Amino acid sequence: MAIHTSVLELIGETPIVKAQRLDTGVCSLYLKLESQNPGGSIKDRIGLKMIEAADARGDIKPGDTLVEGTAGNTGIGLALVAQQKGYRLILVVPDKMSREKIFNLKAMGAQVVLTRSDVAKGHPDYYQDLAARIARETPNAYFINQFGNPDNPAAHEFGTGPEILRQMSEVGGLDAIVFGCGSSGTMTGLSRCFAQHSPHTELVLADPVGSILAQYINEGTLSEKSGTWMVEGIGEDFLPSISDFSRVRKAYAISDKESFLTARELLEKEGILGGSSTGTLLAAALRYCREQTAPKNVLVFVCDTGNKYLSKMYNDYWMLDNGFIERPKYGDLRDLILRPFAQRDTVVVSPNDLLVTAYQRMKLYDVSQLPVMDGEHIVGILDESDVLLHVYGDEARFRDPVSTAMVSKLDKVDVCAPIEALLPVFDRGHVAIVMDGERFLGLITRIDLLNYLRRRIPQA
């Protein structure tokens, strides 16, 4: 194995794995693991290309400030290259980005500016428009502009495309490729490459529901009204100036729910941890494969690694909160309990546990209150305020037992009570303790009720 002198030398030449356990119909489905790039995504390729090309032209020099608007992975690719080549980096990112990506960017030295994800292009807070403005107002700054930068598709036309064709020649060639579109660099670059070197290869777009691109491909209609979606990194509400859709003949609109569940299926069946957009692409690829009547070699990208989404689509509680996975419906207050005690999902303490133990559990599980359980019986409730008031002025009292700080007068609500019965409990600043007779079922908080009400909104 070669010894490399820079992490940037590891970008590209990513492996391909044939799916073995997914239902691909008569087709063979191949997964190109762009997640194996050093920054964890396909966007490392364009991060390297756009910075090196700008440097070669004399547009930038080490010490300058680079600015970009990104849904995350382009930012990580840029941060990786900027860090290695001595550039300062400012990234404007929409607030739907996963915490892991933001932590990653900051750890690599990038300055992160969060902005709204619920506004369209033309609004001053739209992430690309805000990035352009910051670049104009910052001395010695260069706006990367992945959506209008020809070096973006060039990375795929002359890099990714030939690499794929060389790899797939070992199994008889490539009949179809499934990709997503954000900046459109991947699609445009591959389209140009395949037009010249593999014109029979069919280009298939995977698009989140809410984006305008699938309708544009399938119907020729360019909608001026987009929706919102939670999948990160793909989908658009406009056509990027570098985009070339002329060879794309088919597109699939994939919901957030199908995307997330498909990504989880990929991990469960193939052992591959992909991100949210990987779920969108794979769902579209599986639909395409199952529609075919003759065998085809189909390739789909694993766009990025799923370790950036552990707090979201790989978190059962987040999936439950957002209605993407469901528990059995009971028609009573059990439907609002996120962590049922009977399933041992509820984080609890005992009266004899130390307050420092309770504090550590609150931090670890990101909860602000804990039921105090003596065996199967609830005997108290402990929240952050109870701990704070007990230990303030004498930190040694963290070693006191939970029983010295817990509240034993409990706001219990019968499981068959109407939802309206929760409101007076919340008005008193408490959490609802749901009981079935003497049996503790779990807690309901304000956010649990809000999540329940939001899930009842009819989907468009």
FIMAR-740806 format. One record per residue (C-alpha): residue number from 1; x, z, y; residue in one letter. Coordinates in steps of 0.1 Angstrom, whole numbers. Example, Ala and Ser with C-alpha at 12.3 -4.5 7.8 and 13.67 -1.06 7.14 Angstrom:
residues 2
<pos = 1 u = 123 w = 78 v = -45 code = A>
<pos = 2 u = 137 w = 71 v = -11 code = S>
END
This chain:
residues 460
<pos = 1 u = 0 w = 0 v = 0 code = M>
<pos = 2 u = 13 w = -10 v = 34 code = A>
<pos = 3 u = 24 w = 16 v = 60 code = I>
<pos = 4 u = 9 w = 10 v = 94 code = H>
<pos = 5 u = 23 w = 18 v = 128 code = T>
<pos = 6 u = -11 w = 21 v = 146 code = S>
<pos = 7 u = -46 w = 30 v = 136 code = V>
<pos = 8 u = -57 w = -2 v = 153 code = L>
<pos = 9 u = -40 w = -22 v = 125 code = E>
<pos = 10 u = -68 w = -8 v = 102 code = L>
<pos = 11 u = -96 w = -26 v = 120 code = I>
<pos = 12 u = -111 w = -54 v = 99 code = G>
<pos = 13 u = -106 w = -66 v = 64 code = E>
<pos = 14 u = -134 w = -42 v = 53 code = T>
<pos = 15 u = -144 w = -42 v = 16 code = P>
<pos = 16 u = -176 w = -57 v = 1 code = I>
<pos = 17 u = -195 w = -39 v = -27 code = V>
<pos = 18 u = -222 w = -55 v = -48 code = K>
<pos = 19 u = -255 w = -35 v = -50 code = A>
<pos = 20 u = -262 w = -23 v = -85 code = Q>
<pos = 21 u = -293 w = -1 v = -83 code = R>
<pos = 22 u = -314 w = -15 v = -55 code = L>
<pos = 23 u = -343 w = -38 v = -63 code = D>
<pos = 24 u = -329 w = -71 v = -50 code = T>
<pos = 25 u = -353 w = -94 v = -70 code = G>
<pos = 26 u = -335 w = -125 v = -83 code = V>
<pos = 27 u = -307 w = -123 v = -57 code = C>
<pos = 28 u = -273 w = -107 v = -57 code = S>
<pos = 29 u = -269 w = -84 v = -26 code = L>
<pos = 30 u = -235 w = -76 v = -12 code = Y>
<pos = 31 u = -228 w = -48 v = 12 code = L>
<pos = 32 u = -200 w = -53 v = 37 code = K>
<pos = 33 u = -187 w = -18 v = 45 code = L>
<pos = 34 u = -180 w = -20 v = 82 code = E>
<pos = 35 u = -183 w = 18 v = 81 code = S>
<pos = 36 u = -147 w = 17 v = 67 code = Q>
<pos = 37 u = -132 w = 7 v = 101 code = N>
<pos = 38 u = -112 w = 35 v = 116 code = P>
<pos = 39 u = -139 w = 42 v = 143 code = G>
<pos = 40 u = -166 w = 40 v = 116 code = G>
<pos = 41 u = -184 w = 9 v = 126 code = S>
<pos = 42 u = -183 w = -29 v = 131 code = I>
<pos = 43 u = -179 w = -23 v = 168 code = K>
<pos = 44 u = -142 w = -15 v = 164 code = D>
<pos = 45 u = -137 w = -52 v = 161 code = R>
<pos = 46 u = -151 w = -61 v = 195 code = I>
<pos = 47 u = -136 w = -30 v = 211 code = G>
<pos = 48 u = -101 w = -42 v = 202 code = L>
<pos = 49 u = -108 w = -79 v = 211 code = K>
<pos = 50 u = -124 w = -72 v = 245 code = M>
<pos = 51 u = -96 w = -49 v = 257 code = I>
<pos = 52 u = -67 w = -69 v = 243 code = E>
<pos = 53 u = -81 w = -102 v = 257 code = A>
<pos = 54 u = -86 w = -86 v = 292 code = A>
<pos = 55 u = -51 w = -72 v = 290 code = D>
<pos = 56 u = -37 w = -106 v = 281 code = A>
<pos = 57 u = -55 w = -123 v = 310 code = R>
<pos = 58 u = -41 w = -97 v = 334 code = G>
<pos = 59 u = -76 w = -83 v = 342 code = D>
<pos = 60 u = -65 w = -48 v = 333 code = I>
<pos = 61 u = -34 w = -27 v = 330 code = K>
<pos = 62 u = -27 w = 7 v = 313 code = P>
<pos = 63 u = -40 w = 35 v = 336 code = G>
<pos = 64 u = -70 w = 15 v = 348 code = D>
<pos = 65 u = -105 w = 27 v = 342 code = T>
<pos = 66 u = -128 w = 9 v = 317 code = L>
<pos = 67 u = -166 w = 13 v = 321 code = V>
<pos = 68 u = -193 w = 3 v = 296 code = E>
<pos = 69 u = -229 w = 9 v = 288 code = G>
<pos = 70 u = -234 w = 15 v = 250 code = T>
<pos = 71 u = -257 w = 29 v = 224 code = A>
<pos = 72 u = -227 w = 45 v = 208 code = G>
<pos = 73 u = -206 w = 25 v = 184 code = N>
<pos = 74 u = -192 w = 1 v = 209 code = T>
<pos = 75 u = -182 w = 32 v = 229 code = G>
<pos = 76 u = -164 w = 47 v = 199 code = I>
<pos = 77 u = -146 w = 14 v = 193 code = G>
<pos = 78 u = -136 w = 12 v = 230 code = L>
<pos = 79 u = -126 w = 48 v = 230 code = A>
<pos = 80 u = -103 w = 43 v = 200 code = L>
<pos = 81 u = -86 w = 13 v = 216 code = V>
<pos = 82 u = -84 w = 28 v = 251 code = A>
<pos = 83 u = -69 w = 60 v = 237 code = Q>
<pos = 84 u = -42 w = 41 v = 219 code = Q>
<pos = 85 u = -34 w = 17 v = 248 code = K>
<pos = 86 u = -35 w = 42 v = 277 code = G>
<pos = 87 u = -68 w = 34 v = 296 code = Y>
<pos = 88 u = -93 w = 58 v = 311 code = R>
<pos = 89 u = -129 w = 52 v = 298 code = L>
<pos = 90 u = -163 w = 60 v = 312 code = I>
<pos = 91 u = -193 w = 54 v = 289 code = L>
<pos = 92 u = -229 w = 53 v = 300 code = V>
<pos = 93 u = -251 w = 61 v = 270 code = V>
<pos = 94 u = -289 w = 64 v = 265 code = P>
<pos = 95 u = -301 w = 99 v = 257 code = D>
<pos = 96 u = -314 w = 90 v = 223 code = K>
<pos = 97 u = -279 w = 88 v = 210 code = M>
<pos = 98 u = -270 w = 112 v = 181 code = S>
<pos = 99 u = -251 w = 144 v = 190 code = R>
<pos = 100 u = -224 w = 134 v = 165 code = E>
<pos = 101 u = -216 w = 102 v = 185 code = K>
<pos = 102 u = -215 w = 121 v = 218 code = I>
<pos = 103 u = -192 w = 147 v = 203 code = F>
<pos = 104 u = -170 w = 119 v = 188 code = N>
<pos = 105 u = -167 w = 101 v = 222 code = L>
<pos = 106 u = -158 w = 133 v = 241 code = K>
<pos = 107 u = -133 w = 143 v = 215 code = A>
<pos = 108 u = -115 w = 110 v = 219 code = M>
<pos = 109 u = -112 w = 116 v = 256 code = G>
<pos = 110 u = -140 w = 94 v = 270 code = A>
<pos = 111 u = -161 w = 105 v = 299 code = Q>
<pos = 112 u = -198 w = 104 v = 288 code = V>
<pos = 113 u = -226 w = 98 v = 313 code = V>
<pos = 114 u = -261 w = 103 v = 297 code = L>
<pos = 115 u = -290 w = 83 v = 311 code = T>
<pos = 116 u = -326 w = 76 v = 302 code = R>
<pos = 117 u = -336 w = 56 v = 271 code = S>
<pos = 118 u = -372 w = 51 v = 282 code = D>
<pos = 119 u = -365 w = 25 v = 310 code = V>
<pos = 120 u = -360 w = -12 v = 308 code = A>
<pos = 121 u = -333 w = -35 v = 322 code = K>
<pos = 122 u = -336 w = -37 v = 360 code = G>
<pos = 123 u = -343 w = 1 v = 364 code = H>
<pos = 124 u = -314 w = 19 v = 381 code = P>
<pos = 125 u = -311 w = 43 v = 352 code = D>
<pos = 126 u = -310 w = 16 v = 325 code = Y>
<pos = 127 u = -277 w = 22 v = 308 code = Y>
<pos = 128 u = -262 w = -12 v = 314 code = Q>
<pos = 129 u = -272 w = -13 v = 350 code = D>
<pos = 130 u = -259 w = 22 v = 357 code = L>
<pos = 131 u = -226 w = 13 v = 340 code = A>
<pos = 132 u = -222 w = -18 v = 362 code = A>
<pos = 133 u = -229 w = 3 v = 393 code = R>
<pos = 134 u = -203 w = 29 v = 383 code = I>
<pos = 135 u = -177 w = 2 v = 377 code = A>
<pos = 136 u = -184 w = -12 v = 412 code = R>
<pos = 137 u = -180 w = 22 v = 428 code = E>
<pos = 138 u = -149 w = 33 v = 409 code = T>
<pos = 139 u = -115 w = 23 v = 421 code = P>
<pos = 140 u = -94 w = 2 v = 397 code = N>
<pos = 141 u = -123 w = 0 v = 373 code = A>
<pos = 142 u = -132 w = -29 v = 349 code = Y>
<pos = 143 u = -167 w = -34 v = 336 code = F>
<pos = 144 u = -164 w = -44 v = 299 code = I>
<pos = 145 u = -199 w = -58 v = 298 code = N>
<pos = 146 u = -203 w = -64 v = 261 code = Q>
<pos = 147 u = -236 w = -82 v = 267 code = F>
<pos = 148 u = -220 w = -109 v = 288 code = G>
<pos = 149 u = -184 w = -109 v = 276 code = N>
<pos = 150 u = -174 w = -140 v = 256 code = P>
<pos = 151 u = -147 w = -120 v = 238 code = D>
<pos = 152 u = -174 w = -101 v = 220 code = N>
<pos = 153 u = -187 w = -131 v = 199 code = P>
<pos = 154 u = -151 w = -144 v = 196 code = A>
<pos = 155 u = -141 w = -114 v = 176 code = A>
<pos = 156 u = -167 w = -124 v = 150 code = H>
<pos = 157 u = -163 w = -162 v = 152 code = E>
<pos = 158 u = -125 w = -161 v = 146 code = F>
<pos = 159 u = -123 w = -127 v = 128 code = G>
<pos = 160 u = -153 w = -114 v = 109 code = T>
<pos = 161 u = -168 w = -148 v = 99 code = G>
<pos = 162 u = -137 w = -163 v = 83 code = P>
<pos = 163 u = -131 w = -129 v = 66 code = E>
<pos = 164 u = -165 w = -129 v = 50 code = I>
<pos = 165 u = -163 w = -165 v = 38 code = L>
<pos = 166 u = -129 w = -159 v = 22 code = R>
<pos = 167 u = -142 w = -128 v = 5 code = Q>
<pos = 168 u = -175 w = -143 v = -7 code = M>
<pos = 169 u = -157 w = -174 v = -21 code = S>
<pos = 170 u = -148 w = -152 v = -50 code = E>
<pos = 171 u = -185 w = -150 v = -61 code = V>
<pos = 172 u = -194 w = -186 v = -54 code = G>
<pos = 173 u = -201 w = -185 v = -16 code = G>
<pos = 174 u = -226 w = -171 v = 8 code = L>
<pos = 175 u = -262 w = -183 v = 8 code = D>
<pos = 176 u = -276 w = -159 v = 34 code = A>
<pos = 177 u = -264 w = -131 v = 57 code = I>
<pos = 178 u = -286 w = -103 v = 73 code = V>
<pos = 179 u = -275 w = -88 v = 106 code = F>
<pos = 180 u = -288 w = -69 v = 136 code = G>
<pos = 181 u = -286 w = -78 v = 172 code = C>
<pos = 182 u = -277 w = -55 v = 201 code = G>
<pos = 183 u = -253 w = -72 v = 224 code = S>
<pos = 184 u = -257 w = -103 v = 201 code = S>
<pos = 185 u = -220 w = -107 v = 196 code = G>
<pos = 186 u = -221 w = -104 v = 158 code = T>
<pos = 187 u = -249 w = -130 v = 155 code = M>
<pos = 188 u = -235 w = -154 v = 180 code = T>
<pos = 189 u = -200 w = -153 v = 166 code = G>
<pos = 190 u = -211 w = -156 v = 130 code = L>
<pos = 191 u = -235 w = -184 v = 139 code = S>
<pos = 192 u = -207 w = -205 v = 155 code = R>
<pos = 193 u = -183 w = -198 v = 126 code = C>
<pos = 194 u = -208 w = -207 v = 99 code = F>
<pos = 195 u = -220 w = -238 v = 117 code = A>
<pos = 196 u = -186 w = -252 v = 112 code = Q>
<pos = 197 u = -174 w = -237 v = 80 code = H>
<pos = 198 u = -206 w = -228 v = 60 code = S>
<pos = 199 u = -236 w = -247 v = 75 code = P>
<pos = 200 u = -258 w = -240 v = 45 code = H>
<pos = 201 u = -257 w = -202 v = 50 code = T>
<pos = 202 u = -290 w = -189 v = 63 code = E>
<pos = 203 u = -290 w = -164 v = 92 code = L>
<pos = 204 u = -315 w = -136 v = 90 code = V>
<pos = 205 u = -322 w = -111 v = 118 code = L>
<pos = 206 u = -332 w = -75 v = 112 code = A>
<pos = 207 u = -349 w = -61 v = 143 code = D>
<pos = 208 u = -365 w = -27 v = 151 code = P>
<pos = 209 u = -402 w = -26 v = 157 code = V>
<pos = 210 u = -405 w = -25 v = 195 code = G>
<pos = 211 u = -377 w = -49 v = 202 code = S>
<pos = 212 u = -386 w = -84 v = 215 code = I>
<pos = 213 u = -362 w = -104 v = 193 code = L>
<pos = 214 u = -381 w = -107 v = 160 code = A>
<pos = 215 u = -411 w = -122 v = 178 code = Q>
<pos = 216 u = -388 w = -145 v = 197 code = Y>
<pos = 217 u = -373 w = -158 v = 164 code = I>
<pos = 218 u = -405 w = -161 v = 144 code = N>
<pos = 219 u = -430 w = -172 v = 171 code = E>
<pos = 220 u = -408 w = -186 v = 199 code = G>
<pos = 221 u = -424 w = -162 v = 223 code = T>
<pos = 222 u = -402 w = -142 v = 246 code = L>
<pos = 223 u = -422 w = -110 v = 254 code = S>
<pos = 224 u = -417 w = -93 v = 287 code = E>
<pos = 225 u = -429 w = -60 v = 273 code = K>
<pos = 226 u = -409 w = -41 v = 248 code = S>
<pos = 227 u = -416 w = -8 v = 230 code = G>
<pos = 228 u = -393 w = 21 v = 220 code = T>
<pos = 229 u = -375 w = 28 v = 188 code = W>
<pos = 230 u = -352 w = 55 v = 175 code = M>
<pos = 231 u = -328 w = 34 v = 154 code = V>
<pos = 232 u = -295 w = 32 v = 174 code = E>
<pos = 233 u = -274 w = 2 v = 183 code = G>
<pos = 234 u = -297 w = -28 v = 177 code = I>
<pos = 235 u = -328 w = -43 v = 192 code = G>
<pos = 236 u = -332 w = -55 v = 228 code = E>
<pos = 237 u = -357 w = -59 v = 256 code = D>
<pos = 238 u = -340 w = -90 v = 269 code = F>
<pos = 239 u = -318 w = -119 v = 257 code = L>
<pos = 240 u = -281 w = -111 v = 264 code = P>
<pos = 241 u = -263 w = -139 v = 282 code = S>
<pos = 242 u = -239 w = -144 v = 253 code = I>
<pos = 243 u = -266 w = -148 v = 227 code = S>
<pos = 244 u = -271 w = -179 v = 207 code = D>
<pos = 245 u = -302 w = -177 v = 184 code = F>
<pos = 246 u = -303 w = -215 v = 177 code = S>
<pos = 247 u = -294 w = -211 v = 140 code = R>
<pos = 248 u = -315 w = -180 v = 132 code = V>
<pos = 249 u = -346 w = -191 v = 114 code = R>
<pos = 250 u = -361 w = -159 v = 102 code = K>
<pos = 251 u = -365 w = -123 v = 114 code = A>
<pos = 252 u = -380 w = -91 v = 101 code = Y>
<pos = 253 u = -394 w = -63 v = 123 code = A>
<pos = 254 u = -386 w = -30 v = 106 code = I>
<pos = 255 u = -401 w = 3 v = 116 code = S>
<pos = 256 u = -380 w = 34 v = 123 code = D>
<pos = 257 u = -396 w = 51 v = 92 code = K>
<pos = 258 u = -387 w = 23 v = 69 code = E>
<pos = 259 u = -352 w = 21 v = 84 code = S>
<pos = 260 u = -344 w = 58 v = 79 code = F>
<pos = 261 u = -359 w = 59 v = 44 code = L>
<pos = 262 u = -340 w = 28 v = 33 code = T>
<pos = 263 u = -307 w = 42 v = 46 code = A>
<pos = 264 u = -314 w = 74 v = 26 code = R>
<pos = 265 u = -322 w = 52 v = -5 code = E>
<pos = 266 u = -289 w = 35 v = -1 code = L>
<pos = 267 u = -271 w = 68 v = -3 code = L>
<pos = 268 u = -292 w = 80 v = -32 code = E>
<pos = 269 u = -288 w = 48 v = -53 code = K>
<pos = 270 u = -255 w = 33 v = -43 code = E>
<pos = 271 u = -236 w = 63 v = -29 code = G>
<pos = 272 u = -230 w = 46 v = 5 code = I>
<pos = 273 u = -236 w = 67 v = 36 code = L>
<pos = 274 u = -248 w = 43 v = 63 code = G>
<pos = 275 u = -262 w = 47 v = 98 code = G>
<pos = 276 u = -297 w = 41 v = 111 code = S>
<pos = 277 u = -291 w = 4 v = 119 code = S>
<pos = 278 u = -278 w = 0 v = 83 code = T>
<pos = 279 u = -312 w = 11 v = 71 code = G>
<pos = 280 u = -329 w = -16 v = 93 code = T>
<pos = 281 u = -306 w = -43 v = 80 code = L>
<pos = 282 u = -309 w = -32 v = 44 code = L>
<pos = 283 u = -347 w = -31 v = 46 code = A>
<pos = 284 u = -348 w = -66 v = 59 code = A>
<pos = 285 u = -323 w = -78 v = 33 code = A>
<pos = 286 u = -344 w = -63 v = 5 code = L>
<pos = 287 u = -375 w = -80 v = 18 code = R>
<pos = 288 u = -357 w = -113 v = 20 code = Y>
<pos = 289 u = -342 w = -109 v = -15 code = C>
<pos = 290 u = -375 w = -101 v = -30 code = R>
<pos = 291 u = -392 w = -131 v = -14 code = E>
<pos = 292 u = -368 w = -156 v = -30 code = Q>
<pos = 293 u = -377 w = -175 v = -62 code = T>
<pos = 294 u = -341 w = -188 v = -69 code = A>
<pos = 295 u = -310 w = -167 v = -71 code = P>
<pos = 296 u = -289 w = -164 v = -39 code = K>
<pos = 297 u = -259 w = -145 v = -28 code = N>
<pos = 298 u = -270 w = -124 v = 2 code = V>
<pos = 299 u = -247 w = -102 v = 23 code = L>
<pos = 300 u = -257 w = -74 v = 46 code = V>
<pos = 301 u = -237 w = -52 v = 69 code = F>
<pos = 302 u = -233 w = -15 v = 65 code = V>
<pos = 303 u = -228 w = -14 v = 103 code = C>
<pos = 304 u = -216 w = 21 v = 106 code = D>
<pos = 305 u = -211 w = 54 v = 88 code = T>
<pos = 306 u = -240 w = 78 v = 84 code = G>
<pos = 307 u = -219 w = 108 v = 92 code = N>
<pos = 308 u = -229 w = 102 v = 128 code = K>
<pos = 309 u = -266 w = 108 v = 119 code = Y>
<pos = 310 u = -264 w = 140 v = 98 code = L>
<pos = 311 u = -284 w = 159 v = 124 code = S>
<pos = 312 u = -311 w = 132 v = 125 code = K>
<pos = 313 u = -322 w = 109 v = 96 code = M>
<pos = 314 u = -302 w = 128 v = 70 code = Y>
<pos = 315 u = -317 w = 161 v = 82 code = N>
<pos = 316 u = -350 w = 167 v = 63 code = D>
<pos = 317 u = -363 w = 190 v = 91 code = Y>
<pos = 318 u = -357 w = 163 v = 117 code = W>
<pos = 319 u = -374 w = 138 v = 95 code = M>
<pos = 320 u = -404 w = 161 v = 90 code = L>
<pos = 321 u = -406 w = 169 v = 127 code = D>
<pos = 322 u = -408 w = 132 v = 135 code = N>
<pos = 323 u = -433 w = 124 v = 107 code = G>
<pos = 324 u = -409 w = 102 v = 87 code = F>
<pos = 325 u = -413 w = 123 v = 56 code = I>
<pos = 326 u = -443 w = 143 v = 47 code = E>
<pos = 327 u = -453 w = 174 v = 28 code = R>
<pos = 328 u = -487 w = 178 v = 10 code = P>
<pos = 329 u = -516 w = 182 v = 34 code = K>
<pos = 330 u = -536 w = 214 v = 31 code = Y>
<pos = 331 u = -560 w = 211 v = 61 code = G>
<pos = 332 u = -550 w = 245 v = 74 code = D>
<pos = 333 u = -521 w = 261 v = 93 code = L>
<pos = 334 u = -497 w = 254 v = 65 code = R>
<pos = 335 u = -496 w = 219 v = 78 code = D>
<pos = 336 u = -477 w = 232 v = 109 code = L>
<pos = 337 u = -451 w = 253 v = 91 code = I>
<pos = 338 u = -418 w = 234 v = 92 code = L>
<pos = 339 u = -399 w = 259 v = 69 code = R>
<pos = 340 u = -423 w = 274 v = 43 code = P>
<pos = 341 u = -412 w = 307 v = 29 code = F>
<pos = 342 u = -425 w = 299 v = -6 code = A>
<pos = 343 u = -400 w = 270 v = -8 code = Q>
<pos = 344 u = -372 w = 293 v = 4 code = R>
<pos = 345 u = -368 w = 271 v = 35 code = D>
<pos = 346 u = -374 w = 300 v = 59 code = T>
<pos = 347 u = -342 w = 316 v = 73 code = V>
<pos = 348 u = -347 w = 354 v = 70 code = V>
<pos = 349 u = -328 w = 387 v = 73 code = V>
<pos = 350 u = -335 w = 420 v = 57 code = S>
<pos = 351 u = -339 w = 453 v = 75 code = P>
<pos = 352 u = -305 w = 465 v = 63 code = N>
<pos = 353 u = -286 w = 434 v = 74 code = D>
<pos = 354 u = -263 w = 439 v = 104 code = L>
<pos = 355 u = -273 w = 425 v = 137 code = L>
<pos = 356 u = -241 w = 404 v = 137 code = V>
<pos = 357 u = -254 w = 388 v = 105 code = T>
<pos = 358 u = -287 w = 380 v = 121 code = A>
<pos = 359 u = -269 w = 365 v = 151 code = Y>
<pos = 360 u = -247 w = 343 v = 129 code = Q>
<pos = 361 u = -278 w = 330 v = 110 code = R>
<pos = 362 u = -295 w = 321 v = 143 code = M>
<pos = 363 u = -265 w = 302 v = 154 code = K>
<pos = 364 u = -259 w = 285 v = 121 code = L>
<pos = 365 u = -295 w = 273 v = 116 code = Y>
<pos = 366 u = -303 w = 268 v = 153 code = D>
<pos = 367 u = -333 w = 291 v = 153 code = V>
<pos = 368 u = -342 w = 317 v = 179 code = S>
<pos = 369 u = -361 w = 341 v = 157 code = Q>
<pos = 370 u = -359 w = 355 v = 122 code = L>
<pos = 371 u = -386 w = 371 v = 100 code = P>
<pos = 372 u = -374 w = 404 v = 86 code = V>
<pos = 373 u = -382 w = 405 v = 49 code = M>
<pos = 374 u = -382 w = 435 v = 26 code = D>
<pos = 375 u = -385 w = 416 v = -7 code = G>
<pos = 376 u = -416 w = 394 v = -4 code = E>
<pos = 377 u = -431 w = 414 v = 24 code = H>
<pos = 378 u = -426 w = 407 v = 61 code = I>
<pos = 379 u = -418 w = 440 v = 80 code = V>
<pos = 380 u = -406 w = 427 v = 113 code = G>
<pos = 381 u = -395 w = 399 v = 135 code = I>
<pos = 382 u = -362 w = 396 v = 153 code = L>
<pos = 383 u = -354 w = 372 v = 181 code = D>
<pos = 384 u = -326 w = 365 v = 205 code = E>
<pos = 385 u = -340 w = 388 v = 232 code = S>
<pos = 386 u = -343 w = 417 v = 207 code = D>
<pos = 387 u = -306 w = 413 v = 198 code = V>
<pos = 388 u = -295 w = 409 v = 234 code = L>
<pos = 389 u = -313 w = 439 v = 247 code = L>
<pos = 390 u = -300 w = 460 v = 218 code = H>
<pos = 391 u = -263 w = 451 v = 222 code = V>
<pos = 392 u = -260 w = 446 v = 259 code = Y>
<pos = 393 u = -236 w = 473 v = 273 code = G>
<pos = 394 u = -223 w = 483 v = 239 code = D>
<pos = 395 u = -211 w = 454 v = 218 code = E>
<pos = 396 u = -203 w = 478 v = 190 code = A>
<pos = 397 u = -241 w = 478 v = 183 code = R>
<pos = 398 u = -238 w = 444 v = 167 code = F>
<pos = 399 u = -229 w = 466 v = 137 code = R>
<pos = 400 u = -263 w = 483 v = 138 code = D>
<pos = 401 u = -289 w = 474 v = 111 code = P>
<pos = 402 u = -316 w = 448 v = 120 code = V>
<pos = 403 u = -342 w = 476 v = 116 code = S>
<pos = 404 u = -330 w = 492 v = 148 code = T>
<pos = 405 u = -338 w = 462 v = 170 code = A>
<pos = 406 u = -366 w = 443 v = 152 code = M>
<pos = 407 u = -402 w = 443 v = 164 code = V>
<pos = 408 u = -425 w = 457 v = 138 code = S>
<pos = 409 u = -458 w = 450 v = 156 code = K>
<pos = 410 u = -465 w = 415 v = 144 code = L>
<pos = 411 u = -487 w = 387 v = 156 code = D>
<pos = 412 u = -502 w = 377 v = 123 code = K>
<pos = 413 u = -525 w = 347 v = 120 code = V>
<pos = 414 u = -546 w = 339 v = 89 code = D>
<pos = 415 u = -538 w = 306 v = 74 code = V>
<pos = 416 u = -574 w = 295 v = 77 code = C>
<pos = 417 u = -576 w = 303 v = 114 code = A>
<pos = 418 u = -582 w = 273 v = 137 code = P>
<pos = 419 u = -552 w = 259 v = 156 code = I>
<pos = 420 u = -567 w = 273 v = 188 code = E>
<pos = 421 u = -558 w = 308 v = 175 code = A>
<pos = 422 u = -521 w = 300 v = 180 code = L>
<pos = 423 u = -525 w = 296 v = 218 code = L>
<pos = 424 u = -529 w = 333 v = 227 code = P>
<pos = 425 u = -499 w = 342 v = 205 code = V>
<pos = 426 u = -478 w = 317 v = 223 code = F>
<pos = 427 u = -491 w = 329 v = 256 code = D>
<pos = 428 u = -478 w = 363 v = 248 code = R>
<pos = 429 u = -444 w = 348 v = 242 code = G>
<pos = 430 u = -444 w = 353 v = 205 code = H>
<pos = 431 u = -442 w = 332 v = 174 code = V>
<pos = 432 u = -472 w = 330 v = 150 code = A>
<pos = 433 u = -467 w = 347 v = 117 code = I>
<pos = 434 u = -489 w = 329 v = 92 code = V>
<pos = 435 u = -504 w = 350 v = 64 code = M>
<pos = 436 u = -525 w = 343 v = 33 code = D>
<pos = 437 u = -539 w = 378 v = 28 code = G>
<pos = 438 u = -507 w = 399 v = 24 code = E>
<pos = 439 u = -485 w = 370 v = 15 code = R>
<pos = 440 u = -462 w = 356 v = 42 code = F>
<pos = 441 u = -463 w = 318 v = 44 code = L>
<pos = 442 u = -440 w = 311 v = 74 code = G>
<pos = 443 u = -436 w = 309 v = 112 code = L>
<pos = 444 u = -452 w = 285 v = 137 code = I>
<pos = 445 u = -434 w = 281 v = 170 code = T>
<pos = 446 u = -445 w = 262 v = 202 code = R>
<pos = 447 u = -423 w = 232 v = 192 code = I>
<pos = 448 u = -439 w = 231 v = 158 code = D>
<pos = 449 u = -473 w = 228 v = 174 code = L>
<pos = 450 u = -461 w = 201 v = 198 code = L>
<pos = 451 u = -445 w = 181 v = 169 code = N>
<pos = 452 u = -478 w = 184 v = 150 code = Y>
<pos = 453 u = -498 w = 171 v = 179 code = L>
<pos = 454 u = -474 w = 143 v = 186 code = R>
<pos = 455 u = -476 w = 131 v = 150 code = R>
<pos = 456 u = -513 w = 128 v = 154 code = R>
<pos = 457 u = -509 w = 101 v = 181 code = I>
<pos = 458 u = -521 w = 68 v = 167 code = P>
<pos = 459 u = -493 w = 44 v = 161 code = Q>
<pos = 460 u = -495 w = 11 v = 179 code = A>
END
